[in-house]
Amino acid sequence: MAVTGAVLVLFLVGHMVGNLKAFLGADSFNEYASFLRTMGEPLLTYRVALTLVEVVLGVCIVLHMWSAISLARRAGKARPVKYAARRKSQANGYAVHTMRYGGVIILLFVIYHLLDLTFGTVNPAGWDGTPYERLVEGFAPGRWWVTLFYVVAVVMVGLHLRHGLWSAFQTLGLASGRSYRPLKLTAAAISAVLVLGFLVVPVAVMIGVIK
């Protein structure tokens, strides 16, 4: 679960940086999108490298979900009888609900996001539109509900990531003594940067900064 999570985090960082190119204008953003499809040429043919990346990401998502389910089942088998006294804890409260239900929201969002901005199926600009045109049309003020869904999903990604990073620090035995608070702040800071980095683009489109 940690390995697949790390791969997905690296993807998010790269994806966020690429999205921010929208502030540099249509040409810069479209060139970035073109690079994704032509990277590896001439050694590799058109879109082969991108397809390999997509396959790896897809496998990581499936394995990440499978790991989560397996760990949950293992925990249940380890303690088949519930404790007599119910005690509020991070594991049984906010964190579990965020990881479980947030993961479902994120999965639904990824599917819609691909149909909208990658394939153009549900995007007003359609398949023939440039990546920049699909971006601007996809988050246009008239499609506020898409932006709202995007905001909710990205916030869920942030909460998911924050808890995942913190859990990884604990699992590796790093979160102890003096490192406890700094690492907790580090997990929160990384998550906040990614959330803000992803949200600034659709918000900029909504208010007309990117057009």
Backbone hydrogen bonds in HBPLUS format (Angstrom, degrees):
<---DONOR---> <-ACCEPTOR-->    atom                        ^
c    i                          cat <-CA-CA->   ^        H-A-AA   ^      H-
h    n   atom  resd res      DA  || num        DHA   H-A  angle D-A-AA Bond
n    s   type  num  typ     dist DA aas  dist angle  dist       angle   num
A0005-GLY N   A0001-MET O   2.95 MM   4  5.95 149.1  2.05 137.6 147.2     1
A0006-ALA N   A0002-ALA O   2.90 MM   4  6.10 150.3  1.99 144.6 152.0     2
A0007-VAL N   A0003-VAL O   3.10 MM   4  6.43 155.8  2.16 148.8 154.7     3
A0008-LEU N   A0004-THR O   3.05 MM   4  6.29 159.3  2.10 147.3 152.6     4
A0009-VAL N   A0005-GLY O   2.93 MM   4  6.17 147.2  2.03 145.5 154.8     5
A0010-LEU N   A0006-ALA O   3.05 MM   4  6.31 159.8  2.09 149.1 153.5     6
A0011-PHE N   A0007-VAL O   3.06 MM   4  6.35 152.0  2.14 144.1 152.1     7
A0012-LEU N   A0008-LEU O   2.96 MM   4  6.22 154.0  2.03 144.0 150.7     8
A0013-VAL N   A0009-VAL O   3.00 MM   4  6.32 156.8  2.06 152.4 157.8     9
A0014-GLY N   A0010-LEU O   3.11 MM   4  6.36 167.8  2.13 150.2 152.8    10
A0015-HIS N   A0011-PHE O   2.81 MM   4  5.97 159.8  1.85 153.9 160.4    11
A0016-MET N   A0012-LEU O   2.87 MM   4  5.96 157.1  1.92 147.5 153.3    12
A0017-VAL N   A0013-VAL O   3.07 MM   4  6.32 165.6  2.10 151.9 155.1    13
A0018-GLY N   A0014-GLY O   3.03 MM   4  6.23 157.8  2.09 145.3 151.6    14
A0019-ASN N   A0015-HIS O   2.94 MM   4  6.17 155.5  2.00 147.6 154.2    15
A0020-LEU N   A0016-MET O   3.12 MM   4  6.39 149.6  2.21 149.5 156.8    16
A0021-LYS N   A0018-GLY O   3.12 MM   3  5.54 156.2  2.18 110.0 117.2    17
A0022-ALA N   A0019-ASN O   3.02 MM   3  5.92 167.9  2.04 124.4 127.8    18
A0023-PHE N   A0020-LEU O   3.13 MM   3  5.93 162.0  2.16 120.1 123.5    19
A0024-LEU N   A0021-LYS O   2.92 MM   3  5.28 152.8  1.99 108.8 117.6    20
A0025-GLY N   A0022-ALA O   3.22 MM   3  5.44 163.5  2.25 106.5 111.0    21
A0029-PHE N   A0025-GLY O   3.16 MM   4  6.38 163.9  2.19 152.9 157.6    22
A0030-ASN N   A0026-ALA O   2.85 MM   4  5.96 165.7  1.87 157.2 161.5    23
A0031-GLU N   A0027-ASP O   2.88 MM   4  5.99 149.7  1.98 145.4 153.9    24
A0032-TYR N   A0028-SER O   3.06 MM   4  6.27 150.4  2.15 140.9 148.4    25
A0033-ALA N   A0029-PHE O   3.00 MM   4  6.31 158.4  2.05 147.6 153.3    26
A0034-SER N   A0030-ASN O   2.86 MM   4  6.07 149.2  1.96 141.5 150.4    27
A0035-PHE N   A0031-GLU O   2.86 MM   4  6.07 151.0  1.94 144.0 151.9    28
A0036-LEU N   A0032-TYR O   3.15 MM   4  6.49 152.1  2.23 148.4 154.5    29
A0037-ARG N   A0034-SER O   3.05 MM   3  5.27 128.4  2.33 100.5 113.8    30
A0038-THR N   A0034-SER O   3.00 MM   4  6.25 132.2  2.24 145.0 159.1    31
A0038-THR N   A0035-PHE O   3.13 MM   3  5.05 132.7  2.37  95.0 108.0    32
A0039-MET N   A0035-PHE O   2.79 MM   4  5.51 123.9  2.11 154.9 160.4    33
A0047-ARG N   A0037-ARG O   2.64 MM  10  4.35 148.3  1.73 167.1 160.8    34
A0041-GLU N   A0038-THR O   3.09 MM   3  5.84 158.4  2.14 144.4 145.9    35
A0044-LEU N   A0040-GLY O   2.83 MM   4  5.12 156.4  1.89 120.2 126.3    36
A0048-VAL N   A0045-THR O   3.20 MM   3  5.81 168.5  2.21 134.7 137.0    37
A0051-THR N   A0047-ARG O   2.93 MM   4  6.04 155.3  1.99 146.2 153.2    38
A0052-LEU N   A0048-VAL O   2.98 MM   4  6.26 154.1  2.05 149.8 156.6    39
A0053-VAL N   A0049-ALA O   3.01 MM   4  6.32 155.2  2.07 147.5 154.1    40
A0054-GLU N   A0050-LEU O   2.89 MM   4  6.17 156.8  1.94 148.9 155.4    41
A0055-VAL N   A0051-THR O   2.90 MM   4  6.16 151.6  1.98 147.2 154.9    42
A0056-VAL N   A0052-LEU O   2.97 MM   4  6.23 163.5  2.00 150.5 154.5    43
A0057-LEU N   A0053-VAL O   2.90 MM   4  6.14 161.1  1.94 151.3 156.6    44
A0058-GLY N   A0054-GLU O   2.86 MM   4  6.02 156.4  1.92 144.1 151.1    45
A0059-VAL N   A0055-VAL O   2.89 MM   4  6.15 161.6  1.93 153.6 158.2    46
A0060-CYS N   A0056-VAL O   2.89 MM   4  6.10 156.5  1.95 147.2 154.3    47
A0061-ILE N   A0057-LEU O   2.90 MM   4  6.15 153.8  1.97 149.7 156.2    48
A0062-VAL N   A0058-GLY O   3.06 MM   4  6.33 165.0  2.08 150.6 154.0    49
A0063-LEU N   A0059-VAL O   2.86 MM   4  6.07 168.0  1.88 155.0 158.6    50
A0064-HIS N   A0060-CYS O   2.79 MM   4  5.81 147.3  1.90 141.5 151.2    51
A0065-MET N   A0061-ILE O   2.99 MM   4  6.22 159.5  2.03 149.7 154.1    52
A0066-TRP N   A0062-VAL O   2.87 MM   4  6.09 160.5  1.91 149.4 155.8    53
A0067-SER N   A0063-LEU O   2.82 MM   4  5.91 153.8  1.89 142.6 149.6    54
A0068-ALA N   A0064-HIS O   3.03 MM   4  6.26 153.9  2.10 142.3 149.1    55
A0069-ILE N   A0065-MET O   2.99 MM   4  6.28 162.1  2.02 153.6 157.6    56
A0070-SER N   A0066-TRP O   2.88 MM   4  6.04 162.3  1.91 149.3 154.9    57
A0071-LEU N   A0067-SER O   2.86 MM   4  6.00 161.7  1.89 151.2 155.7    58
A0072-ALA N   A0068-ALA O   3.02 MM   4  6.17 152.2  2.10 142.0 149.7    59
A0073-ARG N   A0069-ILE O   2.96 MM   4  6.22 157.8  2.01 150.5 156.1    60
A0074-ARG N   A0070-SER O   2.89 MM   4  6.09 156.1  1.95 147.0 154.2    61
A0075-ALA N   A0071-LEU O   2.93 MM   4  6.09 154.5  2.00 143.4 150.0    62
A0076-GLY N   A0072-ALA O   3.01 MM   4  6.25 150.5  2.10 141.4 149.5    63
A0077-LYS N   A0073-ARG O   2.94 MM   4  6.22 154.1  2.01 149.9 156.2    64
A0078-ALA N   A0074-ARG O   2.97 MM   4  6.13 145.6  2.09 142.8 152.4    65
A0079-ARG N   A0075-ALA O   3.25 MM   4  6.49 135.9  2.46 138.5 148.2    66
A0093-GLY N   A0089-SER O   3.01 MM   4  5.94 117.1  2.42 142.0 157.6    67
A0093-GLY N   A0090-GLN O   3.32 MM   3  5.14 150.7  2.42  96.0 104.5    68
A0097-HIS N   A0093-GLY O   3.27 MM   4  6.47 174.2  2.27 162.5 164.2    69
A0098-THR N   A0094-TYR O   2.87 MM   4  5.97 156.5  1.93 153.2 160.6    70
A0099-MET N   A0095-ALA O   2.93 MM   4  6.13 167.2  1.95 157.2 159.7    71
A0100-ARG N   A0096-VAL O   2.88 MM   4  5.94 161.0  1.92 150.9 156.7    72
A0101-TYR N   A0097-HIS O   2.97 MM   4  5.69 144.6  2.09 140.1 148.0    73
A0102-GLY N   A0098-THR O   2.91 MM   4  4.95 128.5  2.18 117.3 132.7    74
A0103-GLY N   A0099-MET O   3.28 MM   4  5.66 140.4  2.45 111.9 120.9    75
A0105-ILE N   A0101-TYR O   3.10 MM   4  6.42 162.0  2.13 150.0 154.0    76
A0106-ILE N   A0102-GLY O   2.89 MM   4  6.09 160.3  1.92 151.4 157.1    77
A0107-LEU N   A0103-GLY O   3.00 MM   4  6.16 154.8  2.06 142.4 148.8    78
A0108-LEU N   A0104-VAL O   3.03 MM   4  6.32 163.7  2.06 153.5 157.0    79
A0109-PHE N   A0105-ILE O   2.90 MM   4  6.09 154.8  1.96 147.6 155.5    80
A0110-VAL N   A0106-ILE O   2.87 MM   4  6.11 158.3  1.92 151.8 157.0    81
A0111-ILE N   A0107-LEU O   3.17 MM   4  6.45 159.3  2.22 148.7 153.2    82
A0112-TYR N   A0108-LEU O   3.09 MM   4  6.39 164.9  2.12 149.2 153.0    83
A0113-HIS N   A0109-PHE O   2.70 MM   4  5.81 162.8  1.73 158.4 164.3    84
A0114-LEU N   A0110-VAL O   3.00 MM   4  6.15 154.3  2.07 147.1 152.1    85
A0115-LEU N   A0111-ILE O   3.16 MM   4  6.43 160.4  2.20 146.2 151.5    86
A0116-ASP N   A0112-TYR O   2.83 MM   4  5.99 142.8  1.97 149.0 160.2    87
A0117-LEU N   A0113-HIS O   2.93 MM   4  5.92 157.9  1.98 153.0 154.9    88
A0118-THR N   A0114-LEU O   3.12 MM   4  4.81 133.5  2.35 114.8 127.7    89
A0119-PHE N   A0114-LEU O   2.87 MM   5  6.18 163.1  1.90 171.6 174.7    90
A0121-THR N   A0115-LEU O   2.75 MM   6  5.25 115.2  2.17 151.5 168.5    91
A0122-VAL N   A0115-LEU O   3.31 MM   7  6.01 160.1  2.35 123.0 127.5    92
A0123-ASN N   A0120-GLY O   3.38 MM   3  4.78 160.2  2.42  91.7  97.1    93
A0126-GLY N   A0123-ASN O   2.93 MM   3  5.25 143.8  2.06 109.8 120.9    94
A0129-GLY N   A0126-GLY O   3.31 MM   3  5.60 153.6  2.38 104.5 111.8    95
A0134-ARG N   A0130-THR O   2.88 MM   4  6.19 160.5  1.92 162.0 167.6    96
A0135-LEU N   A0131-PRO O   2.97 MM   4  6.17 147.5  2.08 140.9 149.9    97
A0136-VAL N   A0132-TYR O   2.97 MM   4  6.26 167.0  1.98 156.9 158.5    98
A0137-GLU N   A0133-GLU O   2.87 MM   4  5.94 166.8  1.89 151.5 156.0    99
A0138-GLY N   A0134-ARG O   2.78 MM   4  5.57 145.3  1.90 133.8 144.4   100
A0139-PHE N   A0135-LEU O   3.22 MM   4  6.39 147.2  2.34 145.0 150.7   101
A0140-ALA N   A0137-GLU O   3.42 MM   3  5.08 166.9  2.44 102.4 101.8   102
A0143-ARG N   A0140-ALA O   2.79 MM   3  5.41 155.6  1.85 121.7 129.9   103
A0146-VAL N   A0143-ARG O   2.98 MM   3  5.55 140.4  2.14 113.1 123.3   104
A0148-LEU N   A0144-TRP O   2.85 MM   4  6.14 155.0  1.92 150.5 158.1   105
A0149-PHE N   A0145-TRP O   3.01 MM   4  6.13 158.0  2.06 137.9 143.4   106
A0150-TYR N   A0146-VAL O   2.87 MM   4  6.11 153.6  1.94 146.4 154.5   107
A0151-VAL N   A0147-THR O   2.84 MM   4  6.11 156.0  1.90 150.1 156.0   108
A0152-VAL N   A0148-LEU O   3.00 MM   4  6.27 167.4  2.01 154.9 157.2   109
A0153-ALA N   A0149-PHE O   2.95 MM   4  6.10 164.7  1.97 149.6 154.2   110
A0154-VAL N   A0150-TYR O   2.88 MM   4  6.03 161.5  1.92 152.2 157.3   111
A0155-VAL N   A0151-VAL O   2.94 MM   4  6.11 159.0  1.99 150.9 156.7   112
A0156-MET N   A0152-VAL O   3.00 MM   4  6.23 152.2  2.08 144.7 152.6   113
A0157-VAL N   A0153-ALA O   2.89 MM   4  6.23 146.4  2.01 142.9 152.8   114
A0158-GLY N   A0154-VAL O   2.91 MM   4  6.24 152.7  1.98 146.2 153.3   115
A0159-LEU N   A0155-VAL O   2.95 MM   4  6.29 159.2  1.99 152.0 156.5   116
A0160-HIS N   A0156-MET O   2.82 MM   4  5.92 160.6  1.86 148.2 154.5   117
A0161-LEU N   A0157-VAL O   2.77 MM   4  5.90 157.9  1.81 148.3 154.7   118
A0162-ARG N   A0158-GLY O   2.85 MM   4  6.01 159.6  1.89 147.5 153.3   119
A0163-HIS N   A0159-LEU O   3.08 MM   4  6.27 169.5  2.09 150.3 152.2   120
A0164-GLY N   A0160-HIS O   2.90 MM   4  6.02 153.5  1.97 143.0 151.7   121
A0165-LEU N   A0161-LEU O   2.81 MM   4  5.95 165.6  1.83 157.3 159.5   122
A0166-TRP N   A0162-ARG O   3.08 MM   4  6.21 163.1  2.11 144.9 150.0   123
A0167-SER N   A0163-HIS O   2.86 MM   4  5.98 157.0  1.91 146.9 153.5   124
A0168-ALA N   A0164-GLY O   2.94 MM   4  6.13 149.8  2.04 142.4 150.9   125
A0169-PHE N   A0165-LEU O   2.96 MM   4  6.28 156.6  2.02 150.9 156.6   126
A0170-GLN N   A0166-TRP O   3.03 MM   4  6.30 155.1  2.09 145.9 152.7   127
A0171-THR N   A0167-SER O   2.82 MM   4  6.03 159.1  1.86 149.1 155.2   128
A0172-LEU N   A0168-ALA O   2.99 MM   4  6.14 153.5  2.06 148.3 154.4   129
A0174-LEU N   A0169-PHE O   2.92 MM   5  5.27 150.1  2.01 169.6 163.9   130
A0173-GLY N   A0170-GLN O   2.98 MM   3  5.06 154.6  2.04 103.5 111.2   131
A0176-SER N   A0174-LEU O   3.00 MM   2  5.86 128.2  2.27 109.3  94.0   132
A0179-SER N   A0176-SER O   3.25 MM   3  5.63 141.9  2.41 139.7 132.0   133
A0180-TYR N   A0177-GLY O   3.32 MM   3  5.72 162.0  2.36 110.2 115.4   134
A0183-LEU N   A0179-SER O   3.02 MM   4  5.90 162.1  2.05 149.8 154.8   135
A0184-LYS N   A0180-TYR O   3.10 MM   4  6.26 149.9  2.19 145.0 153.8   136
A0185-LEU N   A0181-ARG O   2.95 MM   4  6.18 157.2  2.00 155.1 161.0   137
A0186-THR N   A0182-PRO O   2.86 MM   4  6.06 143.8  1.99 139.5 150.5   138
A0187-ALA N   A0183-LEU O   2.97 MM   4  6.22 159.0  2.02 147.8 151.3   139
A0188-ALA N   A0184-LYS O   3.17 MM   4  6.40 157.6  2.22 141.6 147.6   140
A0189-ALA N   A0185-LEU O   2.80 MM   4  5.96 153.7  1.87 146.8 154.7   141
A0190-ILE N   A0186-THR O   2.95 MM   4  6.11 170.4  1.96 156.5 157.9   142
A0191-SER N   A0187-ALA O   3.22 MM   4  6.27 161.1  2.26 141.0 146.4   143
A0192-ALA N   A0188-ALA O   2.91 MM   4  6.07 156.2  1.97 145.4 152.4   144
A0193-VAL N   A0189-ALA O   2.95 MM   4  6.17 161.0  1.98 154.2 158.4   145
A0194-LEU N   A0190-ILE O   3.15 MM   4  6.38 162.8  2.18 147.8 152.0   146
A0195-VAL N   A0191-SER O   2.95 MM   4  6.16 161.9  1.99 152.0 157.3   147
A0196-LEU N   A0192-ALA O   2.95 MM   4  6.10 174.3  1.95 155.2 156.7   148
A0197-GLY N   A0193-VAL O   2.85 MM   4  5.90 155.0  1.91 144.6 152.8   149
A0198-PHE N   A0194-LEU O   2.98 MM   4  6.12 148.7  2.08 146.2 152.9   150
A0199-LEU N   A0195-VAL O   2.95 MM   4  6.11 152.9  2.02 150.1 158.3   151
A0200-VAL N   A0196-LEU O   3.03 MM   4  5.92 150.4  2.12 149.5 154.0   152
A0203-VAL N   A0199-LEU O   3.18 MM   4  6.23 163.5  2.21 157.7 162.8   153
A0204-ALA N   A0200-VAL O   2.98 MM   4  5.95 146.8  2.10 133.6 142.8   154
A0205-VAL N   A0201-VAL O   3.00 MM   4  6.33 148.0  2.10 150.7 159.8   155
A0206-MET N   A0202-PRO O   2.93 MM   4  6.16 157.8  1.98 145.9 152.0   156
A0207-ILE N   A0203-VAL O   3.06 MM   4  6.33 150.5  2.15 149.6 155.8   157
A0209-VAL N   A0204-ALA O   2.82 MM   5  4.95 130.8  2.07 154.5 157.0   158
A0210-ILE N   A0204-ALA O   3.20 MM   6  5.50 163.8  2.23 109.6 112.0   159
A0208-GLY N   A0205-VAL O   3.22 MM   3  5.12 156.1  2.28 100.2 107.3   160
